[in-house]
Amino acid sequence: MYKKIFLPLLLFLLVFAGCSAMVNDSAMPSEAGYQDSSNRDTGEGSYGLKVIKTGTMSLEVNSINEALENAKDKIREMDGEITYIHHYSGGSSNYANLTIKIPSEKYEDLMSELSKIGEVTNSSTNTSDVTEEYIDLQARLSMLEDKREAYTNLLEKAETVEDILKVERELERVVYEIESIVGRMNYIDNQVAMSTLDLRMREKAVTEFHGVNFFDRIAFAIKDGFNSMLNFSVNFLAVVVWLIPFIPFILILYFIIKKISSLFRRRKDKKNQNTN
């Protein structure tokens, strides 16, 4: 009888103590919390700051293909990686859009190197300090790990099936919360370690011919005319292909209209004959 009362009471006290610890840790993060956060790789100073850096850059370039290859080379040289790329070349509007992940300590260097590829038309950098959130996550994680150990010990002492099931449910909930917090902390670590840069490059439109000889002008006019004709042909063919499934319906509608028109015409002719 004593064990049946004692075990549920101990379980209740453990849950209550855990909730109280969560409130205290969230409201007053200790100095140890700050020290623990510095043990993980932050990439921002000696105080364990967690800063996520993102940016955008727009360039106008003379040749989109050449600029794209130069950008790829510079990204590789700085241990970066391209996570997204969209490149269009062949018409009057040639461009390339890239999403780049770059080690945070090399972010400014990459921005400087990319600016040499063409004319910078727009550039911006945004920083987000998530240190407070990270410290709070560490405090909650420490508290939950203590609860997991306590529940594990309590599970070994449980004797009845009802008590075992109660402790297992609480233990599963704690493990789920730990995994969620660890996942969020790993995500923050990755975002802090690798900054994100969106690079947009567009080829300059050739509108003037200063310093260009006569034959270059003729070649450009032929190329531009050929590209325009090609674009028109492709668009026209696309419309024709799009209309193919509708041809039977168009023909049926045409014959219905023609039939109705013929009936009205005969009635009108018959009415005119009777009048005469």
Backbone torsions as a table, in degrees:
resi	resn	phi	psi	omega
1	MET	NA	-40.0	-179.5
2	TYR	-63.0	-41.8	-178.0
3	LYS	-68.0	-35.3	-179.5
4	LYS	-65.5	-30.9	179.1
5	ILE	-85.9	-38.6	-174.1
6	PHE	-67.3	-43.1	-174.9
7	LEU	-64.9	-49.1	176.0
8	PRO	-60.7	-37.4	179.1
9	LEU	-64.8	-40.9	178.8
10	LEU	-65.1	-38.5	177.9
11	LEU	-63.8	-41.9	178.4
12	PHE	-63.6	-44.7	-179.6
13	LEU	-63.7	-34.9	179.9
14	LEU	-67.2	-44.0	177.6
15	VAL	-63.5	-42.5	-179.3
16	PHE	-64.7	-42.1	179.2
17	ALA	-65.2	-37.7	178.6
18	GLY	-64.5	-42.0	178.5
19	CYS	-63.8	-40.6	179.4
20	SER	-64.2	-39.3	179.8
21	ALA	-65.8	-36.9	179.1
22	MET	-63.6	-41.8	-179.9
23	VAL	-64.2	-45.7	-178.2
24	ASN	-65.8	-40.3	-179.2
25	ASP	-68.0	-36.0	-178.6
26	SER	-73.8	-37.1	-175.9
27	ALA	-77.3	-37.3	-175.4
28	MET	-132.4	82.2	177.5
29	PRO	-63.8	128.7	-174.8
30	SER	-78.8	168.8	177.9
31	GLU	-64.2	-32.8	178.2
32	ALA	-62.8	-31.3	179.2
33	GLY	-62.5	-41.7	178.3
34	TYR	-66.9	-37.9	-179.7
35	GLN	-67.4	-39.2	179.1
36	ASP	-63.4	-37.9	-178.0
37	SER	-65.9	-25.4	-179.9
38	SER	-77.7	-13.6	179.5
39	ASN	-73.0	-23.6	178.0
40	ARG	-85.5	156.8	-179.5
41	ASP	-70.1	115.0	-176.9
42	THR	-105.5	-39.1	-178.4
43	GLY	75.9	10.8	-179.3
44	GLU	-139.8	90.2	170.6
45	GLY	72.4	-173.6	-176.2
46	SER	-102.8	4.7	-178.4
47	TYR	-104.7	13.1	177.7
48	GLY	71.1	28.0	178.6
49	LEU	-67.8	142.1	177.4
50	LYS	-117.0	103.9	-176.0
51	VAL	-123.2	123.2	176.8
52	ILE	-96.4	127.6	-175.0
53	LYS	-117.2	129.0	175.9
54	THR	-133.7	154.7	-179.0
55	GLY	-157.9	168.7	176.1
56	THR	-134.8	150.4	176.2
57	MET	-146.7	133.7	177.0
58	SER	-118.0	134.0	-178.1
59	LEU	-128.2	145.9	167.1
60	GLU	-107.7	126.2	-174.1
61	VAL	-124.8	160.4	179.3
62	ASN	-77.2	-40.5	179.9
63	SER	-132.4	118.1	-176.4
64	ILE	-67.1	-37.1	-179.2
65	ASN	-66.6	-44.8	179.2
66	GLU	-66.4	-41.9	180.0
67	ALA	-63.8	-38.3	-179.6
68	LEU	-65.2	-42.5	178.5
69	GLU	-64.9	-40.8	177.5
70	ASN	-62.0	-42.6	179.7
71	ALA	-62.8	-43.2	179.0
72	LYS	-60.9	-41.7	179.5
73	ASP	-61.9	-45.2	-178.4
74	LYS	-66.5	-36.8	178.7
75	ILE	-65.5	-43.0	178.7
76	ARG	-64.1	-41.2	-178.9
77	GLU	-60.5	-28.7	-177.5
78	MET	-103.7	21.4	175.5
79	ASP	61.8	29.2	176.8
80	GLY	-93.8	175.0	177.8
81	GLU	-143.6	148.6	178.1
82	ILE	-96.4	117.5	-178.8
83	THR	-95.2	-15.7	178.1
84	TYR	-153.9	139.7	176.7
85	ILE	-148.3	135.4	173.7
86	HIS	-134.0	117.6	-173.7
87	HIS	-125.5	127.5	175.9
88	TYR	-127.4	127.7	178.9
89	SER	-147.9	134.0	178.0
90	GLY	141.6	-9.2	178.8
91	GLY	-121.3	-159.5	179.8
92	SER	-80.8	-14.2	179.4
93	SER	-121.2	95.0	-178.4
94	ASN	-104.0	129.8	-175.6
95	TYR	-152.5	168.3	175.7
96	ALA	-149.0	132.2	177.3
97	ASN	-117.9	129.9	-177.7
98	LEU	-130.9	144.0	168.3
99	THR	-112.3	124.1	-170.9
100	ILE	-119.4	135.9	170.1
101	LYS	-107.0	125.1	-174.1
102	ILE	-135.2	139.2	175.6
103	PRO	-51.6	135.0	-171.8
104	SER	-56.1	-37.1	-177.5
105	GLU	-70.7	-12.9	179.7
106	LYS	-109.2	7.4	-175.7
107	TYR	-60.8	-51.6	-178.6
108	GLU	-63.8	-37.8	178.9
109	ASP	-63.2	-40.7	179.0
110	LEU	-66.3	-41.4	177.6
111	MET	-58.8	-41.7	-179.9
112	SER	-65.2	-42.2	-179.1
113	GLU	-69.3	-39.9	-179.8
114	LEU	-67.0	-31.3	-179.8
115	SER	-65.3	-17.3	179.1
116	LYS	-81.4	-12.5	-177.5
117	ILE	-74.0	-34.6	-177.8
118	GLY	-158.3	-162.2	-179.5
119	GLU	-90.5	122.4	-179.0
120	VAL	-76.6	119.2	177.8
121	THR	-102.0	-19.7	177.7
122	ASN	-160.1	139.7	179.5
123	SER	-154.3	131.4	179.8
124	SER	-151.2	150.9	178.3
125	THR	-134.7	134.6	179.2
126	ASN	-122.7	134.6	178.3
127	THR	-119.6	142.2	-180.0
128	SER	-129.8	116.8	-179.5
129	ASP	-86.1	112.9	-179.0
130	VAL	-112.5	23.3	-179.0
131	THR	-60.6	-46.3	-177.8
132	GLU	-60.6	-44.0	178.4
133	GLU	-62.2	-40.8	-177.5
134	TYR	-65.6	-41.7	178.6
135	ILE	-64.1	-41.1	177.7
136	ASP	-62.1	-42.0	177.9
137	LEU	-62.7	-40.1	178.4
138	GLN	-63.2	-42.4	179.3
139	ALA	-63.0	-45.0	179.0
140	ARG	-64.5	-39.0	179.7
141	LEU	-63.4	-43.7	179.1
142	SER	-61.2	-43.9	179.4
143	MET	-64.1	-42.0	-178.7
144	LEU	-68.5	-34.7	177.6
145	GLU	-65.8	-37.1	175.0
146	ASP	-64.6	-40.4	178.8
147	LYS	-66.0	-39.6	178.6
148	ARG	-60.6	-42.5	178.6
149	GLU	-64.8	-40.4	-179.6
150	ALA	-66.2	-43.0	178.8
151	TYR	-64.8	-36.4	178.4
152	THR	-63.1	-43.5	177.2
153	ASN	-65.5	-39.3	-179.9
154	LEU	-66.3	-34.6	179.7
155	LEU	-64.2	-34.1	179.5
156	GLU	-68.9	-24.5	-178.5
157	LYS	-92.6	-13.6	-178.0
158	ALA	-67.6	140.0	-177.2
159	GLU	-114.4	-39.9	-178.6
160	THR	-87.4	156.7	179.0
161	VAL	-62.7	-38.3	-179.4
162	GLU	-62.8	-43.9	179.2
163	ASP	-66.1	-40.2	179.3
164	ILE	-61.8	-43.8	-179.4
165	LEU	-65.3	-39.6	178.7
166	LYS	-62.0	-47.4	-178.7
167	VAL	-65.9	-40.4	180.0
168	GLU	-63.3	-39.0	177.8
169	ARG	-62.5	-44.4	178.6
170	GLU	-66.0	-37.8	179.9
171	LEU	-66.4	-41.5	177.8
172	GLU	-62.8	-40.3	179.1
173	ARG	-63.1	-43.2	-179.8
174	VAL	-65.3	-43.0	179.4
175	VAL	-62.1	-40.9	178.8
176	TYR	-62.2	-43.0	179.5
177	GLU	-65.6	-37.6	177.9
178	ILE	-63.3	-46.4	179.7
179	GLU	-62.2	-38.0	178.8
180	SER	-64.9	-43.9	-179.4
181	ILE	-67.7	-43.2	179.4
182	VAL	-61.7	-40.4	177.6
183	GLY	-62.0	-42.8	178.5
184	ARG	-65.1	-40.9	179.6
185	MET	-65.7	-40.7	177.7
186	ASN	-63.8	-38.4	178.0
187	TYR	-62.7	-44.3	179.0
188	ILE	-63.1	-44.1	178.7
189	ASP	-57.2	-44.2	-179.5
190	ASN	-66.0	-41.3	179.8
191	GLN	-67.7	-34.0	178.1
192	VAL	-71.5	-42.1	-176.8
193	ALA	-70.8	-34.4	-177.2
194	MET	-121.3	111.1	177.7
195	SER	-77.0	159.0	-178.3
196	THR	-114.9	131.8	178.1
197	LEU	-129.8	125.8	174.1
198	ASP	-96.9	116.6	-178.0
199	LEU	-109.4	127.3	177.6
200	ARG	-121.5	123.9	179.2
201	MET	-122.6	134.5	179.2
202	ARG	-132.4	137.9	-179.3
203	GLU	-76.9	137.7	-179.8
204	LYS	-65.6	137.2	177.1
205	ALA	-78.4	133.7	178.9
206	VAL	-86.8	104.5	-177.7
207	THR	-115.3	-17.4	-179.0
208	GLU	-125.9	156.0	-175.9
209	PHE	-120.4	29.6	178.8
210	HIS	-63.8	127.8	179.0
211	GLY	80.1	8.0	-179.7
212	VAL	-107.9	133.4	-176.2
213	ASN	-77.8	174.4	-173.8
214	PHE	-61.7	-43.8	-176.7
215	PHE	-68.1	-34.6	175.8
216	ASP	-65.9	-36.2	177.7
217	ARG	-65.4	-42.7	178.9
218	ILE	-63.0	-43.6	-179.8
219	ALA	-62.8	-41.5	179.1
220	PHE	-64.9	-42.1	-179.7
221	ALA	-62.9	-42.3	178.6
222	ILE	-63.9	-44.8	-179.6
223	LYS	-63.2	-44.0	-179.5
224	ASP	-65.5	-41.2	178.3
225	GLY	-64.9	-41.0	179.2
226	PHE	-63.6	-42.4	179.0
227	ASN	-63.8	-39.9	178.9
228	SER	-65.3	-44.2	178.7
229	MET	-63.7	-39.0	179.7
230	LEU	-65.5	-43.1	179.1
231	ASN	-63.8	-41.4	178.9
232	PHE	-63.8	-42.7	-178.9
233	SER	-64.0	-42.4	179.6
234	VAL	-64.4	-44.0	179.8
235	ASN	-65.5	-41.4	179.1
236	PHE	-63.6	-43.5	179.2
237	LEU	-63.6	-38.1	178.8
238	ALA	-63.2	-40.5	178.3
239	VAL	-64.8	-42.5	179.9
240	VAL	-61.9	-46.3	179.3
241	VAL	-62.0	-39.5	179.8
242	TRP	-64.3	-32.3	-178.0
243	LEU	-81.3	-16.3	-175.3
244	ILE	-53.9	-46.7	-179.4
245	PRO	-62.5	-21.7	-177.4
246	PHE	-90.9	-6.2	-175.9
247	ILE	-59.0	-45.8	178.5
248	PRO	-57.7	-42.7	179.7
249	PHE	-65.9	-37.6	178.5
250	ILE	-65.3	-40.9	178.9
251	LEU	-65.9	-43.0	177.9
252	ILE	-61.1	-44.3	179.0
253	LEU	-63.5	-37.9	179.8
254	TYR	-63.3	-45.0	-179.3
255	PHE	-68.6	-34.9	177.5
256	ILE	-64.6	-46.4	178.9
257	ILE	-63.0	-41.7	179.9
258	LYS	-64.1	-40.0	179.5
259	LYS	-65.5	-45.1	178.8
260	ILE	-62.6	-42.6	179.6
261	SER	-62.7	-38.9	179.5
262	SER	-66.4	-40.2	178.0
263	LEU	-62.0	-45.2	179.1
264	PHE	-63.0	-38.3	-179.2
265	ARG	-66.6	-40.5	178.8
266	ARG	-67.6	-40.5	177.1
267	ARG	-62.0	-40.4	179.7
268	LYS	-65.6	-41.3	178.9
269	ASP	-64.5	-41.2	179.2
270	LYS	-64.1	-39.4	178.9
271	LYS	-65.8	-37.9	178.1
272	ASN	-66.5	-37.9	178.9
273	GLN	-66.3	-41.8	179.0
274	ASN	-65.4	-35.8	178.7
275	THR	-64.4	-40.8	-179.5
276	ASN	-70.2	NA	NA
